Structures are given as structure tokens and as C-alpha cells.
Amino acid sequence: MIESYSFGQIVIDGKTYTQDVIIRAGEVIPSWWRKEGHRCDWEDIAPYISAGIKCVILGSGASGLMRPTEKLREKLEEKGIELIVRPTKEAVQIYNARIKEADQILAGFHLTC
């Protein structure tokens, strides 16, 4: 469960992270790096897509500056994976509301901008 989010910081299961993170099947993968900081492309999440993922939730930053590319949208649609993109504070709330489905969700959270 994500306990809190504020600009530049997220607390997940009691641990504080100050760099962007990915959560896959409840596992936190710290220091998520994208080739273009404010764009999320297929290559940025493909290594984390595993069988059973039904939804990708992207927290696009405090101001919503990180945007998914068209290629990412197309690839997820081809695979039948739902994409939800919201500013990080809202994306955290959506993730927490769907925590029972956590094994089917891949979530990436941009913590700044």
C-alpha cells in the first residue's frame, strides 16, 4: 500500500523513496529511469510487463508533465492492457483503491514535476 505521496517523495509499505518507482505485483522497483524524463515510452515499461498484467497506472508527476507516448498507448491496447494516466497524487489514490488487484497492476510513479 502507498501510505503517502508529496512532491519528490513516496512512502510505500513504510519505506520512503525519493526517486521514481515502479510497482509490479506488489514489488517496489526503485529508481525507475526513462530514456526521456517526461515521456514514458513502451521501452520504459516493457521489461516490467509480465503475464497477468491487466492495467498500467502511470503517475505523471505533481503537475502531470510526464506523458505516455503514442507507441506506449498502441502497444498496451494491442495487448488488451488498460492504461490510466493521472497526476501522481490521483494515480496513488487509484492504485490504493485497486490494491486487491495489485498482482494484475503495473504502476509507475513520477515523483516530481
Backbone as a chain_set.jsonl record, in Angstrom:
{"seq": "MIESYSFGQIVIDGKTYTQDVIIRAGEVIPSWWRKEGHRCDWEDIAPYISAGIKCVILGSGASGLMRPTEKLREKLEEKGIELIVRPTKEAVQIYNARIKEADQILAGFHLTC", "coords": {"N": [[0.837, -1.175, 0.0], [0.433, 2.244, -0.73], [1.403, 4.715, 1.328], [1.787, 7.477, 1.478], [2.187, 10.409, -0.591], [4.148, 13.066, -1.659], [5.5, 15.972, -3.251], [8.329, 14.81, -4.833], [8.657, 12.611, -3.137], [7.671, 9.399, -2.006], [5.91, 7.109, 0.032], [5.946, 3.762, 0.62], [4.672, 0.896, 1.944], [5.89, 1.569, 4.409], [8.459, 2.366, 3.701], [10.482, 4.978, 2.49], [10.799, 6.564, -0.63], [12.715, 8.485, -2.885], [13.112, 8.749, -5.515], [11.767, 8.125, -8.789], [9.496, 5.355, -9.053], [8.614, 1.942, -9.813], [5.912, -0.267, -9.449], [5.309, -3.608, -9.359], [3.185, -6.241, -9.258], [2.971, -5.86, -6.506], [5.618, -5.629, -5.755], [8.193, -3.339, -5.143], [10.108, -1.478, -7.313], [12.822, 0.383, -7.242], [14.157, 3.614, -8.339], [13.273, 4.101, -11.029], [13.916, 4.65, -14.358], [13.551, 6.6, -17.248], [14.095, 6.863, -20.777], [13.601, 9.378, -21.841], [12.958, 11.837, -19.712], [10.345, 13.122, -19.233], [8.629, 11.735, -20.776], [6.955, 8.72, -21.273], [7.723, 5.787, -22.668], [7.142, 2.778, -24.582], [9.417, 1.128, -24.328], [10.297, 1.868, -21.847], [8.677, 0.643, -19.994], [8.279, -1.952, -20.85], [10.132, -4.02, -19.963], [9.05, -4.63, -17.51], [6.529, -5.595, -17.837], [4.595, -8.327, -17.269], [3.201, -11.652, -17.506], [-0.261, -11.682, -16.967], [-0.603, -9.035, -16.236], [-2.98, -6.577, -16.248], [-3.542, -3.935, -16.164], [-2.033, -0.742, -16.458], [-0.922, 1.777, -14.462], [-0.06, 5.079, -14.514], [1.581, 7.518, -12.747], [1.831, 10.768, -13.388], [3.419, 12.79, -12.376], [3.647, 15.665, -10.142], [2.56, 17.915, -11.394], [1.639, 16.74, -13.635], [3.324, 16.451, -15.879], [4.728, 14.326, -17.118], [4.195, 12.327, -19.901], [2.541, 9.666, -21.631], [3.788, 7.997, -24.546], [2.581, 7.763, -27.936], [3.236, 5.316, -29.028], [3.473, 3.706, -26.724], [0.811, 3.733, -25.842], [-0.409, 2.411, -28.034], [0.865, -0.149, -28.009], [0.042, -1.162, -25.498], [-2.71, -1.224, -25.896], [-2.856, -3.117, -27.982], [-2.175, -5.377, -26.535], [-4.287, -5.591, -24.865], [-4.268, -4.256, -22.444], [-5.26, -2.107, -19.93], [-4.772, 1.414, -19.696], [-4.075, 3.9, -17.399], [-3.616, 7.226, -16.796], [-2.678, 9.729, -14.693], [-2.154, 12.727, -12.715], [0.357, 12.298, -10.207], [-0.537, 12.272, -7.461], [-3.293, 11.691, -7.685], [-3.108, 9.291, -9.119], [-1.922, 7.636, -7.221], [-4.039, 7.393, -5.399], [-5.855, 5.984, -6.999], [-4.404, 3.626, -7.444], [-4.231, 2.65, -4.777], [-6.953, 2.229, -4.281], [-7.397, 0.094, -5.89], [-5.942, -1.934, -4.83], [-6.443, -4.602, -4.161], [-6.274, -5.86, -6.548], [-3.627, -5.887, -7.058], [-1.72, -7.704, -8.045], [-2.25, -7.731, -10.698], [-1.612, -5.309, -11.686], [0.586, -2.927, -13.051], [2.433, -0.284, -11.964], [3.704, 2.949, -12.403], [5.412, 5.622, -11.006], [6.036, 8.985, -11.3], [7.77, 11.278, -9.474], [8.257, 14.017, -9.241], [7.818, 17.228, -10.83]], "CA": [[0.0, 0.0, 0.0], [1.134, 3.52, -0.741], [0.944, 5.445, 2.508], [1.729, 8.913, 1.21], [2.943, 10.992, -1.696], [4.313, 14.514, -1.734], [6.463, 16.289, -4.302], [9.658, 14.236, -4.673], [8.737, 11.553, -2.124], [6.546, 8.479, -1.875], [6.128, 6.128, 1.096], [5.282, 2.511, 0.267], [4.894, -0.122, 2.975], [6.775, 2.074, 5.442], [9.759, 2.766, 3.176], [10.44, 6.225, 1.735], [11.55, 6.609, -1.887], [12.846, 9.856, -3.38], [13.262, 8.665, -6.964], [10.624, 7.473, -9.417], [9.411, 3.924, -8.764], [7.678, 1.033, -10.481], [5.394, -1.319, -8.573], [4.816, -4.738, -10.15], [2.691, -7.329, -8.419], [3.26, -5.531, -5.117], [7.065, -5.459, -5.559], [8.65, -1.998, -5.479], [11.37, -1.426, -8.045], [13.206, 1.792, -7.098], [14.992, 4.309, -9.325], [12.754, 3.901, -12.383], [14.513, 5.618, -15.264], [13.02, 6.617, -18.609], [15.097, 7.451, -21.681], [13.262, 10.798, -21.88], [12.357, 12.005, -18.394], [8.935, 13.477, -19.151], [7.87, 10.897, -21.709], [7.009, 7.301, -20.928], [7.63, 5.031, -23.908], [6.992, 1.329, -24.418], [10.686, 0.558, -23.851], [10.48, 2.218, -20.437], [7.925, -0.264, -19.114], [8.242, -3.322, -21.403], [10.818, -5.021, -19.133], [8.278, -4.896, -16.297], [5.254, -6.223, -18.193], [4.647, -9.784, -17.109], [1.914, -12.316, -17.732], [-1.28, -11.375, -15.965], [-0.805, -7.589, -16.069], [-4.208, -6.153, -16.916], [-3.675, -2.482, -16.075], [-0.862, 0.072, -16.163], [-1.257, 3.078, -13.877], [1.094, 5.975, -14.533], [1.518, 8.785, -12.046], [2.55, 11.617, -14.332], [4.104, 13.868, -11.675], [2.796, 16.573, -9.376], [1.853, 18.785, -12.336], [1.2, 15.941, -14.782], [4.168, 16.705, -17.039], [5.144, 13.106, -17.809], [3.127, 11.877, -20.789], [2.817, 8.427, -22.37], [3.906, 8.168, -25.994], [1.574, 7.068, -28.735], [3.692, 3.923, -29.139], [3.088, 3.028, -25.485], [-0.645, 3.541, -25.891], [-0.713, 1.394, -29.045], [1.326, -1.471, -27.544], [-0.833, -1.626, -24.423], [-4.004, -1.543, -26.497], [-2.666, -4.398, -28.687], [-2.1, -6.447, -25.54], [-5.504, -5.577, -24.064], [-3.936, -3.746, -21.115], [-5.821, -0.786, -19.658], [-3.818, 2.453, -19.309], [-4.615, 5.02, -16.623], [-2.594, 8.246, -16.593], [-3.188, 10.832, -13.882], [-1.119, 13.286, -11.842], [0.762, 11.251, -9.255], [-1.394, 12.213, -6.263], [-4.515, 10.989, -8.066], [-2.738, 7.924, -9.502], [-1.72, 6.917, -5.955], [-5.373, 7.068, -4.873], [-6.413, 4.93, -7.855], [-3.664, 2.398, -7.127], [-4.663, 2.162, -3.465], [-8.334, 1.747, -4.387], [-7.381, -1.173, -6.629], [-4.873, -2.739, -4.221], [-6.79, -6.031, -4.179], [-5.879, -6.35, -7.861], [-2.236, -5.467, -7.202], [-0.933, -8.64, -8.848], [-2.596, -7.505, -12.104], [-1.32, -3.909, -11.981], [1.927, -2.369, -13.114], [2.278, 1.14, -11.709], [4.929, 3.753, -12.431], [5.131, 6.917, -10.402], [6.99, 10.091, -11.447], [7.579, 11.928, -8.18], [8.402, 15.469, -9.286], [7.194, 17.923, -11.976]], "C": [[0.882, 1.238, 0.0], [0.55, 4.363, 0.387], [0.857, 6.946, 2.272], [2.556, 9.268, -0.014], [2.984, 12.496, -1.495], [5.417, 14.755, -2.752], [7.839, 15.71, -3.973], [9.776, 13.082, -3.704], [7.467, 10.714, -2.111], [6.903, 7.468, -0.788], [5.273, 4.907, 0.775], [5.669, 1.468, 1.297], [5.961, 0.304, 3.986], [8.136, 2.531, 4.97], [9.595, 4.002, 2.299], [11.349, 6.137, 0.517], [11.571, 8.047, -2.375], [13.179, 9.889, -4.875], [12.063, 7.91, -7.51], [10.672, 5.966, -9.187], [8.418, 3.245, -9.692], [7.193, 0.068, -9.401], [4.798, -2.388, -9.485], [4.449, -5.859, -9.197], [3.067, -7.101, -6.952], [4.732, -5.33, -4.813], [7.47, -4.056, -6.006], [10.019, -2.093, -6.143], [11.793, 0.04, -8.047], [14.013, 2.307, -8.297], [14.579, 4.018, -10.763], [13.263, 5.019, -13.273], [13.894, 5.478, -16.643], [14.026, 7.303, -19.51], [14.856, 8.941, -21.896], [12.416, 11.076, -20.642], [10.864, 12.281, -18.326], [8.086, 12.784, -20.202], [8.034, 9.449, -21.253], [6.738, 6.52, -22.212], [7.506, 3.542, -23.58], [8.262, 0.722, -23.831], [10.928, 0.83, -22.371], [9.724, 1.291, -19.487], [7.916, -1.713, -19.593], [8.965, -4.347, -20.529], [10.024, -5.43, -17.889], [6.919, -5.527, -16.572], [5.416, -7.728, -18.077], [3.252, -10.353, -17.355], [0.951, -11.942, -16.61], [-1.498, -9.893, -15.73], [-2.005, -7.174, -16.91], [-4.348, -4.631, -16.982], [-2.314, -1.857, -15.784], [-1.369, 1.416, -15.653], [0.019, 3.908, -13.887], [0.769, 7.238, -13.756], [2.417, 9.745, -12.8], [3.257, 12.817, -13.694], [3.121, 14.796, -10.981], [1.965, 17.475, -10.291], [1.378, 18.043, -13.58], [2.044, 16.123, -16.027], [4.617, 15.455, -17.786], [3.974, 12.564, -18.619], [3.506, 10.546, -21.436], [2.915, 8.726, -23.864], [2.782, 7.419, -26.692], [1.946, 5.596, -28.892], [3.308, 3.12, -27.896], [1.596, 2.738, -25.488], [-1.021, 2.414, -26.86], [-0.332, -0.004, -28.574], [0.416, -2.019, -26.44], [-2.205, -2.002, -24.974], [-3.942, -2.882, -27.238], [-2.721, -5.572, -27.723], [-3.341, -6.504, -24.653], [-5.28, -5.109, -22.641], [-4.474, -2.33, -20.98], [-4.711, 0.175, -19.242], [-4.56, 3.57, -18.594], [-3.461, 5.974, -16.374], [-3.229, 9.42, -15.853], [-1.996, 11.482, -13.167], [-0.863, 12.32, -10.684], [-0.13, 11.16, -8.023], [-2.676, 11.432, -6.555], [-4.228, 9.533, -8.438], [-2.5, 7.051, -8.268], [-3.071, 6.493, -5.375], [-6.015, 5.942, -5.688], [-5.729, 3.604, -7.556], [-4.149, 1.814, -5.797], [-6.091, 1.621, -3.496], [-8.395, 0.38, -5.059], [-6.354, -2.15, -6.071], [-5.179, -4.236, -4.222], [-6.415, -6.678, -5.501], [-4.387, -6.148, -8.102], [-1.409, -6.415, -8.065], [-1.216, -8.476, -10.337], [-2.234, -6.101, -12.564], [0.187, -3.677, -12.033], [1.744, -0.867, -12.939], [3.642, 1.807, -11.737], [4.618, 5.143, -11.941], [6.316, 7.874, -10.587], [6.742, 10.999, -10.247], [7.691, 13.451, -8.199], [7.567, 16.031, -10.43], [5.716, 17.641, -12.106]], "O": [[1.932, 1.276, 0.641], [-0.64, 4.68, 0.396], [-0.035, 7.613, 2.797], [3.475, 8.553, -0.415], [1.966, 13.12, -1.195], [6.18, 13.845, -3.076], [8.445, 16.071, -2.964], [10.884, 12.604, -3.458], [6.352, 11.23, -2.192], [8.047, 7.024, -0.694], [4.049, 4.995, 0.672], [6.851, 1.189, 1.5], [6.821, -0.489, 4.37], [8.912, 3.046, 5.775], [8.688, 4.07, 1.469], [12.498, 5.704, 0.604], [10.565, 8.751, -2.29], [13.491, 10.946, -5.423], [11.418, 7.149, -6.789], [11.749, 5.372, -9.133], [7.525, 3.869, -10.265], [7.969, -0.361, -8.546], [3.899, -2.112, -10.279], [5.28, -6.356, -8.436], [3.435, -8.04, -6.247], [5.072, -4.899, -3.711], [7.134, -3.631, -7.112], [10.951, -2.698, -5.614], [11.206, 0.854, -8.759], [14.478, 1.539, -9.14], [15.42, 3.725, -11.612], [13.064, 6.198, -12.978], [13.732, 4.367, -17.148], [14.734, 8.213, -19.079], [15.807, 9.693, -22.111], [11.284, 10.601, -20.54], [10.177, 11.74, -17.46], [6.962, 13.2, -20.482], [9.131, 9.021, -20.893], [5.644, 6.593, -22.771], [7.738, 3.115, -22.448], [8.187, -0.113, -22.929], [11.678, 0.105, -21.718], [10.084, 1.166, -18.317], [7.579, -2.613, -18.823], [8.457, -5.456, -20.363], [10.303, -6.468, -17.288], [6.231, -5.949, -15.642], [6.281, -8.322, -18.721], [2.263, -9.622, -17.402], [1.332, -11.897, -15.44], [-2.479, -9.515, -15.089], [-2.04, -7.391, -18.121], [-5.157, -4.103, -17.745], [-1.542, -2.369, -14.974], [-2.142, 2.101, -16.324], [1.046, 3.5, -13.343], [-0.193, 7.941, -14.064], [3.632, 9.556, -12.845], [3.648, 13.752, -14.393], [1.913, 14.72, -11.207], [0.805, 17.764, -9.998], [0.783, 18.643, -14.476], [1.533, 15.966, -17.136], [4.864, 15.525, -18.99], [2.884, 12.364, -18.083], [4.674, 10.326, -21.755], [2.215, 9.597, -24.382], [2.126, 6.558, -26.107], [1.072, 4.729, -28.888], [2.865, 1.977, -28.01], [1.171, 1.626, -25.174], [-1.853, 1.566, -26.538], [-1.115, -0.943, -28.722], [0.064, -3.198, -26.449], [-2.79, -3.0, -24.554], [-4.866, -3.69, -27.138], [-3.249, -6.633, -28.054], [-3.44, -7.37, -23.784], [-6.006, -5.509, -21.73], [-4.185, -1.462, -21.803], [-3.802, -0.215, -18.508], [-5.538, 4.116, -19.106], [-2.44, 5.583, -15.807], [-4.192, 10.023, -16.327], [-0.945, 10.857, -13.028], [-1.769, 11.614, -10.242], [-0.447, 10.055, -7.584], [-3.092, 10.601, -5.748], [-5.012, 8.643, -8.11], [-2.838, 5.867, -8.267], [-3.223, 5.362, -4.913], [-6.647, 5.049, -5.124], [-6.392, 2.575, -7.428], [-4.443, 0.622, -5.709], [-6.399, 0.651, -2.803], [-9.323, -0.396, -4.831], [-5.943, -3.085, -6.758], [-4.258, -5.052, -4.279], [-6.255, -7.896, -5.578], [-3.933, -6.233, -9.243], [-0.487, -5.973, -8.751], [-0.489, -9.03, -11.162], [-2.512, -5.734, -13.706], [0.946, -4.155, -11.19], [0.985, -0.244, -13.681], [4.61, 1.3, -11.17], [3.668, 5.776, -12.404], [7.425, 7.625, -10.113], [5.614, 11.442, -10.031], [7.256, 14.106, -7.253], [6.685, 15.341, -10.939], [5.067, 18.154, -13.018]]}, "num_chains": 1, "name": "protein.A"}
